[in-house]
Structure formats: structure tokens, C-alpha cells
């Protein structure tokens, strides 16, 4: 039986949340990767001998096709006139819809392998984690790949025969976000020219280039780099698209001459993902999931004029003014298209369907190609069905492909009969129907254990909420050392349940961590039920402490209002304006809670109302921010003034030691230094002059010292005063919200800190008015309001400066002032540090509030743990794995954010202890009822 010791509960809580945060990936996004399938050739009569796959990394579909106004010249123009001319006269085009996560690795895997990696693939490295499944490159006779070291090695190292794939790439130092991005793409075009030039004197190379089933892969990273650095509406982004278009035109001419216009070259131009307006990607926003697809050359259809067809255009593409049919595909379909064009085997893990709208062939060849595509998918279904059978005690096959419907053999025989009779169109329909059922069947097998796992996870979360509440009651309400009797029958039932669940996982050969989904629910509920008597006693004590005449009714109302607030927060994830409404309602709290105190302490009450009004404005602002050095410096100046004013105030109030004042002035000087280095960096980067080494080093030194210098205060005795401690913490994180911000985030930091300080004072005044020294430490049902407010402020700490739907909305621009060269882990660490600063501030303020109220240590944190996972459970059931990519991406983001915030609340208790260590609070004098 688990002990409900506070530290042990927190440790278990951290492990539980880490394990269960991953549950959505074990349930909704399990990798469908399987091995052991037979290969099926796409066609015996390929229309092309060679294929050029050109990927404009980070290119949005609208930017490729629409007329834009160039920010430098002011002229309206099409950025890719050559590609546009192909669409109008020689190519088939459409939109390729990508899946979450819209990152380079999963995007390229879908393009080249026809397979959607599970969402966790975004956390994998590239060189260290080659693709462990089949791909177009692996099936080619030879592939020449040129481009980024982040993409090329994973396909080369994952190939059965690595000599089959050449990887020509630049060094990581090329990926400097502060310099021109075009040189990245120039490297690719220049080195491809060198290959053709070398073939003039190298007969082996020349023969290799002229052989069939040859693939050229051009990974053009420049657009993505320009988008990250300057946004997808910048001159740099536009110019990079123009550069690529010009060089593709030159390349087509060179290739045609090299191969003597043999008309056996196929071309595919697309992108791995798009780019959001704020210069990032990764989530399911349509700007990230809609990418261009243009194919032309051998085996590709000519465009169909809109006169013959409405063109399949919608509001999104009508403005492109393309009077030809738009043919949309799923990103994985492109792998099947490329396989067909050069006659390769379909990649064995591909779930793509050959897009016949792009194929120029006889109806018979189309029928045979789509039949082979169906065979490849059916092969995956059969292998996966055998695997699932072996892991189930009782197995029910997918009805449509079993004896309950038409079996696979019957369907294939029917397709072959139609082809033999020359009924090609009917056979295509039958093959597409079989593919559809195979994909649905694969989905059926993927989700076979969903109900069981989701039930366990739900019971686990409710169990954790019960454990957190039980721990709170025992530690802070009952406070009894009296031992309780362990129920042996209950313990026995728990052991049996755990044995059955673990036995089932062992039989399924499930991953080892699946056992945690059985352990936590059983252990949690056994621990709570063993202490049911103590829990009942704790609830009874809380009821007696209630100020309501009808405690039961008050409890129901409190629970109802709490759930309303929590559901409002859930709604706020979709419509952030709801947080502004909540702040508006919060202005009424002092008057509703204790009108006489609110009236008597009117300066604090007025400050509260004003700050709530100001805070409500932040969640009404656009999350897509444009860099503004003026706002950055102005917010820094506000921090500077606050630091100076309160240093002088505390010097007079507390008679601070000279050493303390000196350290405070050092902290203030670091704010000034950070403002200076930030300005220098921004001006240089804006002028496209790169990042000055002086500014980069100065920025790093200022940031590091701002976090290190505050520890010098602990050498003196002054730091024990809570007001001084709050000022120290404010100045410690101030430089972070100067150098790592791009707009008004610094103002948010100031206001967020201010409203927390005001809240501390207001809560203290309210409590002083209603308690006596004897009852000061007693917790009441009303104190859960503080826990809810703390949880609400933790949401504001995250969403006040970022997008509700995605962590990717936090701009990388500011990071370039410290790390100009692409380094995703270091950049991510800096960004995450900035995101976590409001949580550190909240934890410090909550720790000080705990001390000022005189309640037991960690009591408020423990109350927060009891409510936080209501939010997580909401989002667990709102996760979807189908529908629009935006829905899928948003569901994942919401669940991870909610679960992560619950996890942070536990971690922050320890951080609070560090930040408020040594702080002492003078004894409070309670107000008399007459004063009230």
C-alpha cells in the first residue's frame, strides 16, 4: 500500500504524469510500422527513366501560387512564374495536405516513404535515427540526394544498401538564421551542376546517370530558414522562392540538354510543411499543413482547363487565378506517384494511394497500377492482422475483409476478372474500394485496444485526484498520527486485479511501460479506500469549519462553481477571450467575498481592479507579434523604474545593508545592459548584418549574471524580508523578458508580477479579518478558492504571451540574439526557459502567500493538485486522430499543455521552497469583528 507522505506523493505524482502524458501516443498515435511484407511493383511499363523530387522546405501553398506585394519593391508579382507557367500549360497541380507534426522529419518520411510516422517521431534525431522502414530511395536503382545534413543522412543510413544513395550536404554552420538563406539552396544547385559536369569525364558516373529508376532529390532549406528568421511575408522569404523558381527553370533546361530531350524525365515539386505567419511550424494550423504540389514531365497528365471542370477551387485557391483543375492529395500519396513514374516497387510501409489524376497512361495501365497499389496495402493488413491475432485472447477480425463480408481473395479475384474483361474503370473503382477497406482495416487493428486503455487511463486520473485530496486531508485537516487498520480483503482484491491486468499485458507482449497503466489505478484506489475512514473524518472537519449555515449546500455550490471555472478554462483553450472575461469577473471578487474589508482596504482593492482590467487585455491581443524594439526597451525601462523606486523604498523602510543595496543596483544595471545588447542585436539583425559577436557575448553574460547575482543576497540577513525577496526575484527574471522577447511580453511580465503581489496583500487582509490567532492555521473549504485562482494564473502565465493551440507560437526571433546558428535543442531550451519564468514567479508568490496566511507549508500547493487534472481529463477525451489536421494538432497540443501544467505545479512546489527559503513573516494582528 502506498504511503501518503507528502514528498512521496509528489514524487509519485511526477512519475504518474510523465507516464500518463504519453498515454495519448500509446492510444491515439501508436506507430503503425510493421515489417515482413512482400513488395509489389507499381508498373511493368514505367513512363520515366528518372525522377527529380524538389522539396522547398517550409513553402506554403498560397505563397507559391498567389500574387503578392513585395515588401521591398512594392510591386505585385507572382513569386514562381516558371512553376506557374508549368501549372497553366504542362503540369498537374494541387495541394498536398500534410499531417501533424508539421516538422521536417515526418514530412519527408511521408513524402518519400508514403508513411506517417507517429507523432513522437518529431522528438527523434536525424542522423542518429535513420528511417527504419522502406522508401522510394531504397527501391531506386540509385538516388542522388543534395541538401541539409538534418534530412539526407536518415534516408541514406536507413537504406538496405547505403551505396545506393549519395548524400551531398553542407555543414551545420551553413544554417545560420542571421545570414542569407539563398546560399543554402545555391549549394544544392551548384553541386548538382558539378555531378553532371563530372559525368563528362567519368564514364561510370555517366552510365549511372543515364540508367533507369534513378532519383534526384533536391532538399532546398532556404525558404524554411528565411521564414524562421524573417517571417513568410518578408522580402527574404519571397526572394528565396523567386531564386528557387529561377534555378528550377535553368535546371530543367540543363537536364533536357544532358538527356538529349528524351522526354523520359519526371518532375515533382512540393514542400514538407508550410509556415505560420509567426515564422514557425509543427502544429496543425492550415498554413503549416497546406503545401504546393506540381508534377510534370514523363507520365504526368497535362492540366485540365477549368472550362471543362469547375477546377475544385475553393475560397483559399480562387485568388490564385489558375483556370485549371486543382487536384488535392494526402502527402503520403506522393510516394506512390513517384514509385509509379519510374516503375519502382511501392514502399512496403506506404499507405499512400496512387493519385490517378496526375497519371497520364492508358486505362489498362492505370487499372494495373492501382491494383498493385491495393495489393501493397492489403499485404500490410494481412501482416498486421496476424500480429494482432497473436496478442489477443479473443480476436474479432475486421468484418468487411473477413467471412462476414467479402474476403480479400474474393475481392482480388473480382478485380482481376474486371481487368481481363477490359472493364478498366470498374476495376479501378473496385481496387480503390479494396484500398479504402484495407486502410480502414488497418485503422481497426490500430484501435483494437482503445476502449481498454482509455478506461484504465481515466480510472488512473480519477485515482490520482482522489489520492491528492486524501493526502491533503491527512496532512492538513485531520493531522492525526493514529495508525489505521489495513483491510486484508481489499489488499487481496488489489493484488488480484493487478495480476490480471499485468498478465493481460504480458500476453499481449505490450511494452513494459504499459504496466504503469495498470499499476497506478490499482495502487491509487487501494490507498484511498484503505483510508476511507480518515477521509470521511477530514470531510467532516471541513464541514464544521465552513462559515455556511448549510455546509452540504455550500459544498455543492462550491464544487459546481469550481467545475464551471475549470470548464471555462477548457473553453479558453479554444477561445482565449474567455480568460479576459474571467479577469473581468475577478474584479468583483473582493466585494463579494468581504465587502467591508474591500471598502476599508480600498487602495489594495483599487489596485486589484485596475490590474485585473489590464491583465484582461493581454488575451485579447494578437498572438502573432511583430518585432518591436521600442516596446522591448519601453518595457525594460518600466522594469528599471520599478527596480529603482522599490530599492529606495525598501532602503528607507528596512534600513537595508549597503551590500544589499549594491547587489540590487547590480541587478538593475544588468537590466540596462540587457536592453543595450538587445538593441544592438536587433538593429544589426534587422539590417541583415548578422549577429555581432560583442552583442552575442554581452547578451549571454548579462542573462547568466542576472540569474546568478541574486544568490549573493543570501550572504546577508536582509533577504529574509518577503518584500525584498519579491524585488530580488522580479529583477532576476527581468533581463530574460528583455532579451528573449520581441514585443509586449515585457509588459506582461511586469503586470503578471504586480497582480500576484496585490493578490498576496488582498488575501492576507481578507484572512486577517476573519480568523483569530488560534484558528489562523486552520484550512476551510473556502480556501480551495485560492487553489483555483492559482491554477487559473498558471494558465495565464502560459497563454498570456502565446497561442492557446500551440507552443510553436512562441517566436524564435529573440533566440537568434543569443544563438544565430540552427541548433534546435539549445534554441528550444532557451525558449522553454522563457516560458517557465512566469511559473517560477507564481511559485514564489504562492510560497510567500502560504507564509503570510500562516497556513501549513505546502497546503496551497496541495489544494492545487486536487483540481488541476480535471482539465487534463477533459483534453484526454478531446484528442482526435482524424478530421482536419488542425483538429488533430490542436488536440495533441491542448492535452500536452494541460498535463504539462499539472506536472509543473508539482515541480514548482520544490522551486517555491528554493525561491522563498529563509523568508520570515512578522506575526499578523487579526482584525476584530468591529473592524469588519
N, C-alpha and C positions, 0 to 999 in steps of 0.2 A: 504494500500500500504506500502511495506517495506521501511524503511529508509535506505539510503546507507551510513550512518555514518560508518567510518572505523571500530570502535570497534564492532559495531553491526553486520557488515558484517562478521567479523572474527568469532564472536560467532555463527552466523547462519551457517557459513561455517563448523565449527567444528561439529555442530549438524547434518548438512546435510551429511557430510562424514561418520560419525558414523552410521547414519541410512542407507545410501546407500551402505556402505561397507557390510552390512548384506543382501543386496538385492540378492546376488547370492545364499544365503542359502534359501531365500524365493522363488526363482525361480528354480534354478537348483537342490537344495538339500533339498527340503521340506520333512520332515519326513512322510513316507507313513503309519505310525502307525494308525491302526483303531481297533475298538473293536466291539463286538457283533456277532462274528462268531460262528457257530456250530463246535464242534470237530468231527474229523474223525479218527478212529483208523487205525494205519498203517497196522496191520495184526492181524488176529484172532489166528494165529499159530506162535507165536514168536519162533525163533530158540534158544534164550538165555534167561536165567533167570536173569542174572546180567551183568552189563557193567562196564568196567574200562575206564574212559576217562583220559588220562595222557597228560597234556599240558606242553611242555618245553618252557616256556615263552622266547621269543626273539631268538628262534633257527632258523637259516637259513637252507633252504633245502640243499644247497651244503655242508655245514659243517656236516650235518647228514649223508651224503652218500659218499662223495668223500674221497680219500686217501689224507691225509695232512702230512706235515712235522712238527713234534712237535718242537716248538722253544727252549725247554729245553733239550730234549734228542737228537734232531737232526734226529730221526728216522721217516720214513714214515709209517703211520699207518691209519687204519680206526678207527674213534673215537667211533663208536657204533657197535661193532662186533655182539652183540646179536641181535639187531634190524635188522642188515644187514642179519644175518642168517635167520631171520623170513621172510624177503623180498624174499630171494632166495628159501625158501622151504615151507613156511606155510602161508604167508600173501599176501594181495593185497596192492600195494603201488602206490603212485603218488605224485603230487604236489598240495597242497591246495592254491589257489590264493585268497589272502585277498583283501579287499578294503581299500580305504582311509577313515578315517585316520588310519594309522597302529599303533594304540595305544592299550593298554590292554583292556580297557572297550569295545570299539566297536568290537575288535577281539573276545573277549569271548562271547559277545552278539550274534555275527554271528554264532559262533560255537555251542552255547547251546540253542539259541532261533531260529536260522535259519533266522535271520532278520538283515538287515543292518541299523544300527542306522544312522540318519542324521549326517553330519559332525560335527555339533555343539555339538554332544554328548561328544566329547573329552573335552569340557570345563566343563562338569558336574563333580561333585564329585562322590564318590563311595558309601560310607555309607549313605551319605545324600540324594543320588538319586538312590534308588533301581530301578531295571528294572521294568517298568510298563507295561510289556506285557508277554505273555506266554513263557514257556521254557520247555526243556526236563526235567529239575529237577522238575518243577511244575507238570508235568504229571506223574512223577515216583511214586512208592509206598513209597520209601524212598531214599534219597540221602545223602551220606557221603562225605562232601567236606573238603579238607585239604589244607592249604597253606596260601596265603597272605591276610592280612586284607584289602588290596586295591581291592580285587576281590570278595572274598567269601560273604561278607555281602550284596552286591547288589542283589544277587540271593535269599538269604535267606529272606531278608526283602521284596522282591518283590513277594514272593510266596503267593498263596491263603491261604495255611496252613503252617505257618512257622515251626511248629513242624515236618513237613515232611522232612526238610533239616537240617542236622547237619553241623555246620561250626566250624572247629577246626583250629585255626590260631595262629600264633606267633604275638608278639608285633611289633610296628613300629620301635622300636630301633634295631630290628634284621637287618633291611635293611640299613646296614652301607656299603657304597661303598668302604671304605678303608680297609675293613676286608675280610676274606674269604667268598665266596658266597655259598660254598658247604653246610655249616651248615643250610642254609635256606631249602635246599632240604632234608637234613638229618632229619630235624624236621618232614617233611611230612611222610617220610618212617617210622621213629620211631613211630610216633603216629598212623599210620595205623597198625603197628605191635601190638601196645597196644590194639587197638579195637578188633583185632582177639584174642588176649590173654585174654582180659576181658570176651569175649563170653564164655570161658571155664567154668566160674563160674557164668555167668549171662544168665539164660535161655531165658529171654525176648530178650536180645540182640542177642543171638544165633539164635533164631527163626526169628528175623528181618533180620539178615544177610543172612539167607537161603531162604527167601521169594523171589517171582519173582518180576520183574520190579524194581530191586534195581540198583542204580547207585553209583559208586565210582568216585569222581572227585579229581585228584591229580594235584594241581597247583604248578609247580616247577619253582620258580622265580630265581634260582641261575644263570642260563645261561644268563638271561637278565641283572642281576646285574654285572656279570663278563664282559659282553660285554660293558656296560656303563663305567665301571671302567678301563678296560684294552684293549678294542677293541675285535672284534670277530676273530682275528687271534692270540690272546695271549694264553699263556700256561694256564691261569686261565679259559678262555672260553673253551678251548679244554678239560681240566681236568674235568670241570663241566659236559660236555657231556659224558665223559667216566664214571664218577660217576653215572650219571642217568642210563646209559645203564647197568652197572653192577648191580644196585639195582633193575631195572625192571626185569632183569633175575632172581634175587633172589625172587622178589615178585611173579612172575609167578609160580615159584616152590612152594612157600608157599600157594598161593591161590589154586593151583591144589590139594595140600595135604589137605587143610582145607575142600574143597568140594569133597574130595574123587575121584578126576579125573572124575567128572560127565560130563565133556565136554559141560557144559552149561554156559560158561563164554566167553564173547566177549571183545576184547581189541581194543582200538583206541588210537593211539599215534599221536600227531600233535603239532602245535605251534599257538599262537595267532597272531604273526607277526614275521618278521625277524629282521635283524640288519644291518645297513650300516657299511662300513669299518671304518667310523669315530666314531662308537660307539653310534649311535642314531637311532631313528626311528620316524615315524609319517607321513612322506611324501609317495609319490607313487613310490619311487625307487624300481626296481625289487628285490634288496636284502632285502627290507622290506616286499614285498608282496608275495614272494615265500617261502612257508613253507612246511615241510615234512608231509606226511600223510601215516601212516602204520596201517592197520587193520588186525586182525587175530582172530581166535577162532570160537565159535559157530556162524553159519550163514554167515561166511565170505568166499569168494572164495579163492582157492589156486592160487598161481602165475601162469601166462601163460608164458611158455618159449618163448624166442624171436625167436626160430626156427619156431614156429607156427605163430608168428606175428612179425612184424618189431619192435615192442616194443614201438612205439610212442616216441622214444627218439629223441632229437634234440642236437644241439651243447652244450647246457647247461648241459644235463644229460649223454651224451655219455661217458664223462670222469669218470663217477661213476662206469663203468664196471659192470652194473647189467643186465644180459642177460634175463630179464623178462619184461613183458609189463608194461609200465608206464601209470597209469590212473589218469588224472588230474580232479580236481573238483573245484567248487567255494566253498569258505569257508562255506557258509550257507548250502550247500548240506550235510555237516557232521551231522547237527542236524537231518535231515531226515533219514540218515543212522542209527544213534543211536536209533532213535524212532522205526525204523523197527526191529532192532536187539533184543530189549526187549519188543516189542509189545505195545508201548505207542501210545497215540494219537499224531498225528503230531502237533507241536506247532501252535497255531491258527494264529500267525503272520508270520510264516515261509514262505519264498519264495524259499527255497531250493528244489531241485529235487533229489529224491532217486537215488543215483549212482548205477545202476544195475550191473556195472562191479565189484562192491565189494560184491554183494549179491550171496550167494550160496543157491538156492531154486529151486523148480520146476517152470516151465514156467507159470503155472497157478497162483501160489502164487506171482510170480513177477508181473504178469498182474494185479492181485487184489491189490497188494501193490501200484503200480504206479497209478492205477485208483483212489485209496483213496487219494493219494498224489495230483492228479489233482483236486479231489473234494475239498480238503482243500484250494487250490489256487483259484478255482472258487468261493468258499464261500467268499473269500476276495474281489474278483472282484465285486460280486453282492452287497455286503455291501457298497463298495466304490462308486459304480455306483449310488446307492440310495442317498448317501450323496451328490454326485456331482449334481445330478438332482435337489436336493432341494436348491442348491445355485446358479443355473443358470437361467437367464430369458428365454433363448433358449438353449436347450441341444441336442447335437447330440451324440448318443451312439457309441461305438467302432464298426465299420462296421462288422468285422469278427465274432463277437459274438452277433449280432443283426439280425433283419429281413433281413438286406442287405446281410447277409451271412448265415452260418449255426448257428442256435440258440444253446445256451448251452444245452437245453433239448434234442435237436436233436443229438448233439454230444455224450452226455452221453448215450442215448438210443442205438446209434450205437456201442459204446464201450461195453456195456452190451451184445448186440447181438453177437459180435465177441467172447466174453468170453464164452457165452453159446454154441457157435458152436465149441469151442475148438481152435479157431484161436488166440492163446495167443500172438504170436509175432505181428500179425496185430493189436491186441487191445493195445499192449504196444506202438506201433507207433502212434495209434490214441490218446492214453492218453497223450503221450509226445507232440503231436501236440496241444492238448487242453491246456496243461500246458504252452506251448510256447505262445499260443494266450492269455491265462489268464495273463501271465506276461507282454506281450506287451500291453494288455488292461489296466492293472494297470498303466503301463507307460503312456499310452494315457490319462488316467484320471489324472495322476500326472501332466502332462504338458499341461493340458487343457487351462490354463490361461497364458501360457508363452508369447505369442505374445503381449498380452495386457500389461503385467507387464514390459516386456523388452522395449516396446515403451515408457512407462512412465519414466523408469529409464534413457533412452537415452535422452529424452527431458529434464529431470531434470539435467543431467550433462551438456548439452549444455547451459541450462539456468544458471547454476552456473558460467560457463566460461563467459557468457555474463554479468552477474552481477559483477563478479570480474573485468572485463575490464571496465565496466561502472563506477564502484566505483573508479578505478584507474584514469580514465579520469576526473571525477568530483573533486577528491581530489587533483590531482597533475598537471593537464593540464589546465582544464577550470578555476578552482579555483574561481568560481563565487558564490556569496551569493544570486543571483537573484532567486526568487521563480519561479517555473514553474506551469503551469495550469494543474490540474488533468483532464484527459479525463473521464467524467462520463460514456459514452458508453463503453469504454474499461474496466473500473472498473466493469460495469454491466456484460459484457461478461465473465470476470474472475470469478465473483461470481457464475454465472450460470454454468460455466464449473466445478468449484469446487464442487458445489452442486450435479451435475450429477455424477461426479466421486465418491464422498463420498457416495452418495445414492447407487451406484452400489456395493461398498464395504460393506455397511450396509446390503444390500440384500443378499450378499454372506456370511454374518456372518464372514467376514475376521477379522484377528487380528487387534487390534487398531492401531498398528504401520503401517499397510498398508496405512492408510490415509495419511501418510507422503509422499508416492509415488505420491499422487495426489496434496498435498498442495505445495510442493517445486516447481514442474514445473510451476504451475499456478502463484504462487507468484513471482517467479523469472522473468518470461517473462512479467508479468504485470508491474513489477517495471522497467524493461529495456525499454519497449515500452512507458511507461509514460514519460520517459526521452529521447526519441529518438532525440529531437531537440538538447539537451545538448550533447548527444553522437556525433551527426553529427558535432557540433561545435568543440568538442575535437579532433575528427579525422582531421578536417580542420586545427586546430592549429598545430598538429603534422606534418601534411604535409608541412606547411610553415616553420617549424623548420628543415626539412630534408635538409641535405647537398647535396642531389642529385639534378641534373638539371631536372630530370623527377621523381618526388615523387611517382607517381602512379606505375611506372615500378619498382622503388626501393622497394616499399611496397610489390609488388607481389613477387619479388625475395627474400626479407627478409622472408616473410611468407613461401615461398617454401623451403628455406634453413632451416628454423626453423622446419618445418614438417619433413624434411629429417633427421635432428638430432634426433628429438623425435622418429621417426621410427627406427633409428639406435639404440637408447636406448632399444626400444622394442625388436629388433633383439638380442641385447646384453643379454637379459634375457635368451635366448636360447643358445647363443654362446658368452660367456663372453669375448672372444678375441676381439670383436668389440670395447670394451672400450679401449683396447691398441691402436687400430687403431685411435680412436678419439683423444687420447693423442698425437699420432704421428702427426696428422693434427694440433693439438693445438699449436705445436711448431712454426708453420708458422704464427699464428695469429698476433703477434706484427709487423711483417714485412709487412703483407698485410693491417693491419689497419692503420699504420702510420710508414712508413719505416724510415723517418728522426728521429723520436723520438726513435725508436728501436735502431737505429745506435748510436744516441747521448747517450742514457742511456744503453750502451752496458753491463755494469756489471749486471744490473737487467734483461736485455733480456737474457743474457747468463745463469743466474741462472734459469730463466723460462724454457729455452730449456732443461737444464740438469734435472730439477725436473720433467718435462713432460716425459722425457725419463725414468727416474727412476720409476715414477708412472705407466707407461705403463707396467712395468714388473710384478706388483702385480696381475693383472688379467690374467697373463699367468701362474702363479704358481698353483700348485695343491691345491684344497680346502681341501682335506683330509690331515691334518697335523699330524705329529708325534711329541710328546712332546720332546722339546729340551731345557734343562736348559741353555745350552751355549748361544743359540740365545736369550733367555729371558734376561739373565744377560748382554749380549753384548748390546742389545737394551736399557736396563736400564742404562748402562754406557754411551751410547750416550746421553740420556736424561740428565744424571748427568753433562756431559761436557758442553752441551748446556746451562744448567742452570747456571753453574759457569761462563762460558765465558760471557754470556749476563748480568749476575748480575754485573760483574766487568765493562763491557762496559757501562751499564746504570748508574752505580755509578759515573763513570767519566763524562759521558755525561750530566746527570741530577742532579748531586750532591745530591744523594738520602740521606734521613734522616737515621740515624743509626737504628732507629726502623724498617724502611722498609727493610734495608739490612738484619737485624736479622730475620725478618719474611721470607724473601726469602731463607735464609740459613736453616731455619727450614723446609721449603718446600723441599729443596734439600736433607736434612737429611732424610726426610720421603721417598724419592725415594730410598735412600741407605737402609733404614730399610726394606722397602718392598722387595727389592732384597734379603736381608738376610733371611727374613722369608719365602720367596718363595723358595729359595734354600733348606732351612731346610725341608720344607714341601715336596718338590718334592723328595728329597733324601730318606726321611722316607717312603713316599708312594710307591716309586719305589722298596724299599727293603721289601715291604709288611708288614711294621711295624705299619701301621695305621697312623693317623694324630696326632702329638704331640700337647698337649693342649697349650704349650708355643707358638708354631708356629701359631696355630689357633687364639689364643687371640691376639698375636702380629700382625698378618695379619689384623685382624679386626680393631684394634686400629690404625694401620698405614693408612688403607684405609679411615676410618672415619675422622681421623685428616687431611688427605690430602685434603678432601673436606670442612673441617670446618676452618682450619687455614687461607686460603685466605681471609676470611671475615675480618680478623684483619687489612688488608691493608686499609680498608675503614675508619679506625680511623685516618689515616694520610692524607696529601694532595698530596703525590707523586702519588697515584694510578690514578690520573686524566690523566696522560700521556698514550697515547694509546700503546706505545711500552712496557711500564711497565705492563700495563693491559694484553697484549698478553702473556708476560712471566709468569705472575701470573696464567693465565688460563692454559698455557702449563704445568706448574709444578703441578697444581691442579689435572689434569687428568692423569699425568704421572704414578703414582703408580697403577692406575686402569689397565693400559696397561702393567704392570709388573705382578701383582698377578693374574689377570684374563686372562692371555694369555698362550698359550702352545708352541708357535713357533716364527714366524717372525712378529706377529701382532704389536709388539712394534715399529719395523722399519716403518711399515705402518703409525702408528700414527705420528711419527716424520716427515715423508715425506709429509703426508697429511697436517699437520700443516704448514710445510715450504712452500708448493706450494700455500696455501691460503694467507700467509703473502706476498709472492712475487707477487701474483696477486693483492693484495691491492696496493702495491707500483707501479706496472706497470699500473694499471688502473688510478691511481692518476696522474702519469706522462703523460699519454695519454690525460686525460681530461684537465690538466693544459695547454697543448699545443694548445688546440682548443677553449677554452672559455675565456670570459672576466669576470671580477667580476660581471658585470651586468647580464650576461646570465648564470652564473655558476649553478644556481639552476634550470634552465630550462631543462626539460626532452625532449629527442628526440626519434625518432623511433629506432635509433641505440642503445639506452640504453637497449632495450629488449635483446640484446646480453648478457648483464650481467645477466639478469634473467635466460636465457637458460644455461649459464655456472654454475650459482648457482644450478640450478636443476640437471645438469649433475653431479656436485660434490656431491650432496646429494645421487645420485645413487652409486657413487664411495665410499662414506662414509659407505654405507651398504655392497656393493658387493666386496669391496677391500679385505676383510678378510673372506668372507663367500661364500657359494654356491648360485648361481643365483636361483636355483629351490626351495630352501628350507631353512627356518630359522633353521631347525633341524641340518644343517651342522655346526652350531656353537657349538664346542665341550664343553662338560660338565666337562672335566678333570680338568680345572682350578678352577671350582667351588668347587671341593672336598677339596681344600686347606682352604676353609672357612666353608663349610657345608658338613661334611662327611656322615651324615645320610640322607637317602632319604626323601626329602621334596620338591615336585615338584614346589610349589608356591614360596618358598624362593629361590630355585635354579634358577627358571625361572626369578625372579625379578633381581637377580644379573646378569644373562646373558643378560637380556634386558637392564640393565643399561650400560653394556659394549658396547652393540650395539648402544645405543643412544649417547654415548660420541662424536663420530665424528659429529653428528648433532649439538650438543651444541657448538663445536668448529666452525663449519660452521656458525652458527647463530651469534656468537660473531664476527667473521671476517667480516661477511656481515654487521653487525651493525656499525663496525668501518669504513668499506668502505663507507657506507652511509654518515657517518660524514665527512670523508676525501674529498669525492666528493662534499660535500656541497649541495647535493640534499635534498629535503624534507624528514623528518623522515618517515620511513617505505615504501618509494617509491619503493625500490628494491624488498622488500618482496611482495608488491602488484603486481609487474610485474610477479613474480614467480607464483602467484596464477592464473594468466591468462593462463598459459601454462601447468601446472602440470597435469591437469585432462585429457588432450589429451591421455596421457599414460594409465590412468585408464580405459578410454572408450575402448581402444584397447584390453585390457585384459578382460574387461567385456564380449566381444564377442568371446574371445578365450577360455573361460571356457567351459569345456565339462563334461558331466555326464556319458559318456560311452566311450568305447575304452579301451586302456591299462590303468592299474592303474597308471602308470607313467604319462600318459597324463592328467588323472583326477586330480592327486595330484599336478602336475606342474601348471595346470590352476588355481586351487584354490590359491596356493602359490603366483603366479605372481599377481593375482588380489588383494589379500590382501596386498602384499608388496607395490604395486603401489599406492593403495588407502591410505595405511597407511603412505607412504612417503608424499603424498599430504596433509594429515592431519597434519603430523609433521611439515610441512613447515609453517602452520598457528600457531601451538603451539609455534614454535621456534621464532616467532616474539616477543612474550612476554618474552621468555627466553633471547633473544638478548637484550631487554631493561634492564633486570636484570644484565647481564654479562658486559654491556658497560655503565651502569649507572654512571654518573659523569665524563665520559671521555670527555676531551675537545681537540679540534684540533686547532692548530695555523693557522691563516689566510694564505691561499695559494696565492702565487705570480704566476700569469699566465705568460706563455712564449709568447714572441712576435712572429709574423709570420716570422720574420727574423730568429729567433732561430729554427723555424721549417724547 
